[in-house]
Amino acid sequence: HNIANLDPLGVYDADLDSSIPHELDLPNYGWTDADMEKEFDIGSFMNTGFMSPDRPKLKLGDLIERLQQTYADSIGVEYMHIAD
């Protein structure tokens, strides 16, 4: 929740803290831009989606971007009809 986009439409005038905790700041761990280009073997046992067997290696930057999309980006929900 610290880096999630909690109000993507800007509907609420919430006083959300936009700071990133040091635990989620990549340079805190000594990672550099060069590290983002390194490829890692993510294995292939029972992996699906962006971690599927046809992509056994991913660049660290791509992996982090995909995880941010999954866990910190916006989602949408549509309610068409709710019966009584």
C-alpha positions in Angstrom: 0.0 0.0 0.0 3.0 2.3 0.4 3.6 2.6 -3.4 0.1 1.6 -4.7 -1.9 4.1 -6.7 -4.8 4.3 -4.3 -6.7 7.1 -6.0 -6.1 6.8 -9.8 -9.0 9.0 -10.8 -8.2 11.7 -8.2 -11.8 11.5 -7.0 -10.9 11.8 -3.3 -8.9 14.6 -1.9 -7.0 12.3 0.3 -3.9 13.3 2.1 -1.9 10.3 0.9 1.8 10.0 1.8 3.6 9.9 -1.5 7.0 9.1 0.0 8.6 5.7 -0.8 9.8 3.7 2.3 13.5 3.0 2.2 12.8 -0.7 2.1 11.1 -0.2 -1.3 13.8 2.1 -2.7 16.1 0.1 -5.0 19.3 2.2 -4.4 18.9 1.4 -0.7 20.2 -2.1 -1.6 23.0 -0.8 -3.8 21.3 -1.6 -7.1 22.3 0.6 -10.0 21.0 1.1 -13.6 23.5 -1.4 -14.7 22.0 -4.0 -12.4 18.6 -3.5 -14.1 20.0 -4.9 -17.3 21.3 -8.1 -15.7 19.4 -11.2 -16.7 18.3 -13.7 -14.1 17.2 -17.3 -14.5 13.7 -17.4 -13.0 13.2 -21.1 -13.5 10.4 -22.7 -15.3 8.7 -25.2 -12.9 5.0 -24.4 -12.7 5.4 -20.8 -13.8 2.8 -19.1 -15.9 2.1 -15.7 -17.4 5.1 -13.3 -17.4 7.1 -16.0 -15.7 6.2 -18.7 -18.2 8.7 -21.4 -19.4 9.1 -19.6 -22.8 10.8 -16.8 -20.9 13.2 -18.5 -18.5 15.4 -15.4 -18.1 14.3 -11.9 -17.4 16.1 -8.6 -16.9 15.9 -7.4 -13.3 14.3 -4.1 -14.5 11.6 -6.0 -16.5 10.9 -8.2 -13.5 10.6 -5.3 -11.1 8.4 -3.4 -13.6 6.0 -6.3 -13.9 5.8 -6.8 -10.2 5.0 -3.1 -9.8 2.2 -3.4 -12.4 0.9 -6.4 -10.6 1.0 -5.2 -7.0 1.1 -1.4 -7.1 -0.9 -0.3 -10.2 -4.5 0.5 -10.6 -7.3 -2.1 -11.1 -10.8 -1.5 -12.4 -14.1 -3.1 -11.4 -17.4 -2.7 -13.2 -20.7 -3.4 -11.6 -23.4 -4.0 -14.2 -26.3 -5.0 -12.1 -26.7 -6.1 -8.5 -29.9 -8.1 -7.9 -31.9 -7.6 -4.6 
